[in-house]
Every structure is written in C-alpha cells, then in structure tokens.
C-alpha cells in the first residue's frame, strides 16, 4: 500500500502512548494521516510518540491529549481538539484499555476468582473497556456521518481469553466490545462508515504483561507492530464496505495482496 493512502485523513487513537496504541498511531502517521493520541495517565509517553511521528514523517502530524475515555467530557474535548487542529475526523481507533494487572500483578500465575475482585476495580475496567469506546464513538460518529465516510476500529483480544478462568472483568469487557462492534456496524450500515474489530492474536509485548511474567512469555509475545498492516488496510479506501468483521493481526501475511491477507486474517466463527 502507498505511504500516502491516508493523506488528508484525521485519526484518533485512544491509549496511544505505548504498546499497540503507539505502533498504530505511528503507522497511521507514516501512511499520511494526521493523528490525535490520548493518554489517561502518562501524557509524556503520548507526547514522545507525537515527537517521534513528527521526526519520522517531517510533518506536524500528531498531537497528544490527556484524556480518560471513561469521561464523556474528555471524549468531547478530544473531538474538539481534532477539529480545531486538523479540521476534521475520519478514523477512530478504540485502543485504550485496562487489563488484569489492576486486579492482580500475578494474575497469570494465580487467577483471581470473580467474587474476589474489588468492585471499584471491576467498574474501572468496564468503564474504560466498554463504556469508553461507546463514549468516543458517540462523540465521533456525527462528524463521520457528515463526511459520509469513516472508520471505527475496536481493539479486542483472543476469544479464548474471554472465556479463561480468572480473567474477569477483562474477558467480559472485550466480549462486550465485540458485541458493540457487530451492533454498531449494523446501526451504521449504508452510511459509508465501517466498524470492525482487530485483535493481535496472542499475548503481546505491552504493559499489560507483568514484569515477572515477561521472561516466561518472551519467546511467544507478539510485536505490537503486527497491528499496523491490517489497521492501515481497514482504514484505507480499499476497505470501503468492509464492516462488522473481526481480524486477527498475527494471521495477516504482508507478502499477500491486501485483499487476500484480509481474507486470511478474518475470523468467521461467531461473526456475521
């Protein structure tokens, strides 16, 4: 795909300061988009990503914004910032998420039973992973409708992990996000706006993996860069009309033509 395929497009990547969010934000910028990256806790990380994007592209193409997607006011402010600085919105990547480390640092070794989880922690994870994508999409969609074109990409995870013992509320939150993806794609049918889900396809080298477990999983952890090729295709005009689907990034073969790579990476079980 051409490095200018997304020229003139404006993207919002939530949770863009590290891990998969960082990789996807830089990928969008390198393919021509202007990007807003959000960070709820560490704005300096997002600012470093924005500086890297400007250095790599030679364009003033990325801006970091402190925002918590669980806050309706913050979501509205992110949209206002995109409009004020880049003049529009075309792409929303719902990447911000909170994982099992908030429940327990050793969740991979000693799973926490659901009734042992602190209710405040449960609400925080659900607020970020389920309500956050809704609030961001709700703030963005009116602008996409005015464009007559748009992309919403919800970042999800392995369906096996959604059913794994001791993985609530993270597992249920991502199952809900996949349901949101399917329903929103139907709500937005025939508008020019597509809604799809994208999963890395396995344990990924991000801050969601506890330091104590990193050595154990180092050989199998995916590089966050695995997300970039399928994301760029989903956000490009080549994916017009492709909506309500789920893609697994590790199954994307960059040596294939994009349409063939997409067919290979698309999940069919349990999806329309």
C-alpha distance (Angstrom), angle and dihedral (degrees) to the residues before:
residue distance angle dihedral
X1 . . .
X2 3.79 . .
X3 3.79 118.4 .
X4 3.79 89.0 -126.3
X5 3.81 96.9 53.0
X6 3.82 91.5 112.6
X7 3.80 97.7 38.8
X8 3.79 110.3 143.4
X9 3.81 93.5 19.3
X10 3.79 122.6 119.5
X11 3.81 118.9 -147.9
X12 3.79 134.8 -170.3
X13 3.81 116.3 -152.8
X14 3.79 113.3 -172.9
X15 3.78 116.7 -150.7
X16 3.79 89.6 18.4
X17 3.79 100.1 153.3
X18 3.78 99.6 88.0
X19 3.80 146.4 4.9
X20 3.79 118.4 6.7
X21 3.81 92.0 -7.4
X22 3.79 91.5 57.4
X23 3.81 92.7 47.6
X24 3.81 93.0 48.3
X25 3.81 94.6 45.6
X26 3.81 91.4 51.8
X27 3.79 90.6 44.9
X28 3.80 92.2 53.6
X29 3.80 91.0 48.2
X30 3.79 92.3 48.7
X31 3.80 89.6 53.4
X32 3.78 92.2 54.8
X33 3.81 105.8 -90.1
X34 3.78 127.3 130.1
X35 3.80 108.9 -128.5
X36 3.79 140.1 -156.8
X37 3.82 111.9 -158.7
X38 3.79 120.4 -165.3
X39 3.77 131.3 -155.8
X40 3.79 125.7 -175.2
X41 3.80 99.1 -166.6
X42 3.80 112.3 12.5
X43 3.79 113.6 38.3
X44 3.82 91.1 170.9
X45 3.81 90.0 68.2
X46 3.80 91.9 52.8
X47 3.79 90.9 45.8
X48 3.81 89.3 53.5
X49 3.81 90.0 52.9
X50 3.81 90.1 50.3
X51 3.80 90.9 50.6
X52 3.80 90.4 49.8
X53 3.81 91.1 50.4
X54 3.78 91.5 51.6
X55 3.80 90.3 49.1
X56 3.82 94.8 47.7
X57 3.79 96.9 44.8
X58 3.79 102.2 32.3
X59 3.82 87.0 -132.5
X60 3.79 132.6 108.8
X61 3.78 86.4 -121.4
X62 3.81 108.9 137.9
X63 3.79 136.1 56.0
X64 3.81 128.3 -173.8
X65 3.81 119.8 -140.1
X66 3.80 129.0 -172.5
X67 3.80 105.5 -129.9
X68 3.79 140.7 144.0
X69 3.81 110.0 -143.6
X70 3.81 89.2 -150.0
X71 3.82 87.4 68.6
X72 3.80 116.5 82.2
X73 3.80 90.1 -157.1
X74 3.81 92.1 51.9
X75 3.81 91.6 50.3
X76 3.80 90.5 51.6
X77 3.81 89.9 49.2
X78 3.82 91.9 52.1
X79 3.80 89.9 53.9
X80 3.80 91.8 46.8
X81 3.82 89.6 50.7
X82 3.80 92.0 51.6
X83 3.79 91.7 50.1
X84 3.79 94.0 45.5
X85 3.80 96.0 47.6
X86 3.81 104.3 31.6
X87 3.79 104.1 19.5
X88 3.79 100.6 -122.3
X89 3.81 149.9 15.7
X90 3.80 126.5 -118.4
X91 3.82 107.8 152.0
X92 3.81 133.8 43.2
X93 3.80 120.4 -171.4
X94 3.81 109.1 -169.3
X95 3.79 97.9 -155.3
X96 3.82 104.5 135.8
X97 3.76 109.6 111.8
X98 3.76 143.8 155.0
X99 3.78 118.7 -141.0
X100 3.77 143.5 -164.9
X101 3.80 95.0 -70.5
X102 3.81 86.9 81.4
X103 3.81 87.8 60.6
X104 3.79 97.2 43.1
X105 3.81 137.1 -18.0
X106 3.81 91.1 -138.2
X107 3.82 97.1 44.3
X108 3.81 91.1 130.5
X109 3.81 91.9 58.4
X110 3.82 102.0 31.7
X111 3.81 112.0 25.9
X112 3.80 116.2 -148.7
X113 3.80 116.8 -126.6
X114 3.79 112.0 -123.2
X115 3.81 93.7 -115.8
X116 3.81 89.9 53.9
X117 3.82 92.2 58.6
X118 3.78 115.8 105.5
X119 3.82 108.7 -112.3
X120 3.81 91.9 -135.2
X121 3.82 89.9 55.7
X122 3.80 90.7 47.5
X123 3.81 91.4 52.4
X124 3.82 92.4 46.5
X125 3.81 93.4 53.5
X126 3.80 93.1 45.0
X127 3.81 90.5 46.4
X128 3.80 91.6 54.4
X129 3.81 100.9 36.6
X130 3.81 101.0 37.5
X131 3.79 109.4 17.8
X132 3.81 94.1 36.9
X133 3.82 95.3 62.2
X134 3.82 89.3 46.3
X135 3.80 93.1 51.2
X136 3.80 92.9 46.3
X137 3.81 93.4 46.3
X138 3.79 90.9 46.1
X139 3.81 89.9 54.0
X140 3.81 94.2 45.2
X141 3.82 104.5 40.0
X142 3.85 98.1 74.0
X143 3.82 88.1 59.4
X144 3.80 92.5 46.5
X145 3.80 89.9 50.7
X146 3.78 90.0 53.7
X147 3.81 88.5 51.5
X148 3.80 91.9 49.5
X149 3.81 85.5 -138.1
X150 3.76 135.8 69.6
X151 3.77 149.5 135.4
X152 3.79 132.0 -132.2
X153 3.81 115.2 -174.7
X154 3.81 116.8 -175.2
X155 3.80 114.9 -159.0
X156 3.77 111.3 -137.0
X157 3.82 138.2 160.9
X158 3.79 144.0 -127.3
X159 3.78 112.6 -45.4
X160 3.83 87.8 -138.2
X161 3.81 88.7 62.1
X162 3.80 90.4 54.0
X163 3.80 87.5 64.2
X164 3.81 99.1 38.3
X165 3.80 117.4 123.5
X166 3.78 112.8 -105.2
X167 3.80 94.7 16.7
X168 3.78 100.1 112.8
X169 2.91 134.8 152.4
X170 3.83 90.8 16.0
X171 3.81 94.4 55.5
X172 3.81 95.2 47.4
X173 3.81 90.5 45.6
X174 3.80 92.5 57.7
X175 3.80 91.7 44.0
X176 3.81 87.0 55.4
X177 3.81 90.6 49.2
X178 3.79 90.3 54.1
X179 3.79 89.5 51.2
X180 3.80 88.9 49.9
X181 3.80 88.7 52.2
X182 3.80 93.9 54.5
X183 3.80 94.8 44.0
X184 3.81 95.2 44.8
X185 3.80 91.4 49.9
X186 3.81 88.1 57.5
X187 3.80 92.9 45.0
X188 3.81 88.9 53.2
X189 3.80 97.7 41.6
X190 3.81 114.3 141.2
X191 3.81 93.7 10.9
X192 3.81 97.6 102.3
X193 3.83 89.4 -110.6
X194 3.79 117.9 115.7
X195 3.81 127.6 -161.2
X196 3.80 120.1 -161.5
X197 3.79 139.2 160.4
X198 3.80 124.0 -127.3
X199 3.80 125.3 -167.1
X200 3.81 127.9 -175.5
X201 3.80 88.7 -135.0
X202 3.79 99.8 -128.4
X203 3.77 145.7 11.1
X204 3.80 106.5 -33.8
X205 3.78 131.9 -155.5
X206 3.79 97.6 -105.0
X207 3.78 139.0 118.5
X208 3.79 89.8 -88.9
X209 3.82 88.8 78.4
X210 3.83 110.9 82.1
X211 3.81 115.7 -121.5
X212 3.81 90.9 -121.2
X213 3.83 90.8 58.5
X214 3.79 98.8 43.7
X215 3.79 96.4 90.0
X216 3.80 92.3 49.7
X217 3.81 92.8 52.9
X218 3.81 99.8 31.1
X219 3.81 94.9 106.3
X220 3.80 94.5 52.2
X221 3.80 101.7 35.8
X222 3.78 114.6 115.7
X223 3.79 122.0 -127.5
X224 3.84 110.5 -114.8
X225 3.82 86.9 -127.8
X226 3.81 87.1 76.3
X227 3.81 87.1 81.9
X228 3.79 97.2 59.2
X229 3.82 104.3 75.6
X230 3.83 96.9 49.2
X231 3.82 91.4 41.8
X232 3.80 93.1 52.8
X233 3.80 90.7 49.8
X234 3.82 92.9 47.8
X235 3.81 90.0 50.7
X236 3.80 95.0 45.6
X237 3.82 128.5 89.9
X238 3.82 86.5 -109.8
X239 3.82 87.7 75.5
X240 3.81 95.9 52.6
X241 3.80 108.6 144.6
X242 3.82 93.8 14.7
X243 3.80 103.4 124.7
X244 3.79 142.8 144.5
X245 3.79 94.3 32.1
X246 3.80 137.3 123.7
X247 3.80 123.2 -135.9
X248 3.82 130.0 -165.6
X249 3.79 109.8 -146.2
X250 3.81 97.8 -154.9
X251 3.81 89.2 58.6
X252 3.81 91.6 57.0
X253 3.82 110.2 108.6
X254 3.83 109.0 -153.2
X255 3.80 90.3 -163.1
X256 3.81 91.1 64.4
X257 3.80 125.1 79.9
X258 3.83 106.2 -91.7
X259 3.81 94.8 -109.2
X260 3.83 91.0 53.7
X261 3.81 92.3 43.7
X262 3.82 89.4 51.4
X263 3.79 92.4 50.5
X264 3.80 89.6 51.2
X265 3.81 93.6 48.5
X266 3.78 96.7 44.3
X267 3.82 117.4 108.0
X268 3.80 115.3 -139.4
X269 3.82 104.3 174.5
X270 3.78 109.7 102.2
X271 3.81 93.8 -1.9
X272 3.80 130.6 105.1
